Amino acid sequence: DLSGANLMGASMLGANLRRANLQDANLSDSDLTKANLSYAIMRGARVDGATFVEANLIGVNISETDLVSSLGPSDDHTEFGKRPNFKGAKLNGLLLTDANLDLIDLQGVKLEMVHFANINMAEMKLAGASFRDSNLYKVDLSNADLRGADFRGAKLQNVDLSFADLTDVSFEYANLSNVKLTDADLTGSNLTGWRTENVWFCRTIMTDGRTNKEVLLNCQ
């Protein structure tokens, strides 16, 4: 049981932490490169500045966590909000609620079958990211770079995609309910079989690169 443990700056390269209890642990600035954290409990953990390069985070519960600046400044009071590094990490099935992902770079990362609720992902770099078969509830993706992202079969409810770059995105057979697409760009996107309910199409650029009169009628 590592709940509440102080592992700040620890080197855990390749460590086997499968199903470990890391709730409220301090993992800031730790090196978890290629570590196996699958199905671990990391609720409330501090992970700012941690390295998860090529780590296995499949099925991890990392809810109620601020991934940017969990406890504010570092001990020497010189740095605020050092971002964790998830390059090449496996995040399929991740459970994440009430967390801040603000400005973290997840380009090309697979987030398939994840469950996100009450998440701030505004302005994030998510080009090429895969959200296939995921559930997103009350997620702020406004101004996000989602070029070429994959939302096939995903369920988006109360999601804000205002001003998002959605060019060449696949929403094939996705289910969108109460989603804001105000000023979003859907140029070249695949909307085959998508279902929409109470979706805001306000100044939205559609797949053909144009904003037609029918869309403008829904502008609020």
C-alpha positions in Angstrom: 0.0 0.0 0.0 1.6 3.2 -1.2 -1.3 5.5 -0.5 -0.1 8.9 0.7 3.5 7.9 0.2 6.1 10.6 -0.6 7.8 9.4 -3.8 8.8 12.8 -5.0 11.7 12.6 -7.4 11.9 8.8 -7.1 13.3 6.7 -9.9 10.9 3.9 -10.8 11.9 3.1 -14.3 10.2 -0.1 -15.5 8.7 -0.7 -12.1 5.8 -3.1 -11.8 3.0 -1.1 -10.0 0.1 -3.0 -11.5 -3.0 -2.5 -9.3 -0.9 -0.5 -6.8 -2.7 1.8 -4.4 -1.1 5.2 -4.9 -4.1 7.3 -3.7 -2.9 10.8 -2.6 0.7 9.8 -3.2 3.2 12.5 -4.1 4.7 11.4 -7.5 5.9 14.8 -8.6 9.1 14.8 -10.6 9.3 11.0 -10.3 10.5 8.9 -13.3 8.0 6.2 -14.2 9.3 5.6 -17.7 8.1 2.2 -19.0 6.5 1.5 -15.6 3.5 -0.8 -15.5 0.7 1.2 -13.7 -2.2 -0.7 -15.2 -5.3 -0.6 -13.1 -3.5 1.3 -10.3 -5.5 3.7 -8.0 -4.1 7.2 -8.2 -7.0 9.3 -7.0 -5.8 12.6 -5.7 -2.1 11.9 -6.5 0.3 14.7 -7.2 2.0 14.0 -10.6 3.2 17.4 -11.8 6.6 17.0 -13.4 6.4 13.2 -13.4 7.6 11.3 -16.4 5.3 8.5 -17.8 7.1 8.0 -21.1 6.0 4.6 -22.6 4.3 3.8 -19.3 1.3 1.5 -19.1 -1.6 3.4 -17.6 -4.4 1.2 -18.9 -7.4 1.2 -16.6 -5.8 3.6 -14.1 -8.1 5.6 -11.8 -6.5 9.1 -11.7 -9.6 11.0 -10.7 -9.7 14.3 -8.6 -6.1 15.1 -9.8 -4.7 18.4 -11.1 -2.1 17.1 -13.5 -0.5 20.5 -14.0 0.0 22.0 -10.5 -1.5 19.8 -7.8 0.0 21.6 -4.9 1.2 24.9 -6.4 4.9 25.9 -6.4 7.9 23.6 -6.0 9.9 23.5 -2.8 12.3 26.2 -4.1 9.3 28.4 -5.1 10.7 28.8 -8.6 8.4 26.7 -10.7 4.6 26.4 -11.0 2.7 23.7 -12.7 5.4 21.5 -14.3 3.5 19.3 -16.7 3.8 15.5 -16.6 5.2 13.8 -19.8 2.9 11.1 -21.3 4.8 10.6 -24.5 4.0 7.2 -25.9 2.1 6.2 -22.8 -0.8 3.7 -23.0 -3.9 5.4 -21.6 -6.7 3.1 -22.9 -9.5 2.6 -20.4 -8.3 5.5 -18.2 -10.8 6.7 -15.6 -10.4 10.4 -15.1 -12.9 12.7 -13.3 -12.7 16.2 -11.8 -9.2 16.8 -13.1 -7.2 19.5 -14.9 -5.4 18.6 -18.1 -4.9 22.2 -19.2 -2.3 22.6 -21.9 -0.8 19.1 -21.6 0.5 17.7 -24.9 -1.3 14.4 -25.8 -0.8 14.5 -29.5 -1.1 11.1 -31.1 -1.9 9.4 -27.7 -4.5 6.6 -27.7 -7.3 7.4 -25.2 -9.6 4.7 -26.4 -12.4 3.5 -24.1 -11.6 6.2 -21.6 -14.1 7.7 -19.2 -13.7 11.4 -18.7 -16.0 13.6 -16.6 -15.7 17.2 -15.5 -12.3 17.6 -17.2 -10.6 20.8 -18.4 -8.9 20.1 -21.7 -9.2 23.5 -23.2 -6.5 24.6 -25.7 -4.9 21.1 -25.5 -2.8 19.7 -28.4 -4.6 16.6 -29.3 -3.9 16.2 -33.0 -4.2 12.6 -34.1 -5.4 11.5 -30.6 -7.8 8.5 -30.5 -10.9 8.8 -28.4 -12.5 5.7 -30.0 -15.4 4.2 -28.1 -14.8 6.7 -25.2 -17.3 8.4 -22.9 -16.8 12.2 -22.4 -19.1 14.0 -20.0 -18.8 17.7 -19.2 -15.4 18.0 -20.9 -14.1 21.4 -22.0 -12.3 21.0 -25.3 -12.7 24.6 -26.4 -9.9 25.9 -28.6 -8.3 22.5 -28.7 -6.2 21.3 -31.6 -8.0 18.0 -32.6 -6.9 17.8 -36.2 -7.2 14.2 -37.4 -8.5 12.9 -34.1 -10.6 9.8 -33.9 -14.0 9.9 -32.1 -15.5 6.8 -33.8 -18.2 5.3 -31.7 -17.5 7.8 -28.9 -20.3 9.3 -26.7 -20.0 13.0 -26.1 -22.4 14.6 -23.6 -22.3 18.2 -22.5 -18.9 18.7 -24.2 -17.6 22.1 -25.3 -15.9 22.0 -28.7 -16.2 25.8 -29.3 -13.5 27.2 -31.5 -11.9 23.7 -31.7 -9.9 22.7 -34.8 -11.8 19.5 -36.0 -10.5 19.3 -39.5 -10.2 15.7 -40.8 -11.7 14.3 -37.5 -13.7 11.1 -37.6 -17.1 11.3 -35.8 -18.2 8.1 -37.5 -21.1 6.6 -35.5 -20.4 8.9 -32.6 -23.2 10.1 -30.4 -23.2 13.9 -29.6 -25.7 15.3 -27.1 -25.7 18.9 -25.8 -22.4 19.6 -27.5 -21.2 23.1 -28.4 -19.7 23.4 -31.9 -19.7 27.2 -31.9 -17.0 28.5 -34.3 -15.6 25.0 -34.7 -14.0 23.9 -38.0 -15.3 20.5 -39.3 -13.6 20.8 -42.7 -12.9 17.3 -44.2 -14.4 15.5 -41.2 -16.2 12.1 -41.4 -19.7 12.4 -40.0 -21.0 9.1 -41.3 -23.7 7.7 -39.0 -23.1 10.3 -36.3 -26.1 11.1 -34.1 -26.7 14.7 -32.8 -29.2 15.9 -30.2 -29.3 19.5 -29.0 -26.0 20.4 -30.7 -25.1 24.1 -31.1 -24.0 24.7 -34.8 -23.2 28.4 -34.5 -20.9 29.8 -37.2 -19.6 26.2 -37.5 -17.6 25.5 -40.6 -19.0 22.2 -42.0 -17.2 19.4 -43.8 -17.3 21.2 -47.2 -15.5 24.2 -45.7 -18.6 26.4 -45.8 -21.1 27.7 -43.3 -24.6 27.4 -44.8 -27.8 29.2 -44.0 -29.3 26.1 -42.3 -26.5 26.0 -39.8 -26.8 29.7 -39.1 -30.4 29.2 -38.1 -29.2 27.3 -35.1 -26.8 30.1 -34.0 -27.5 31.3 -30.5 
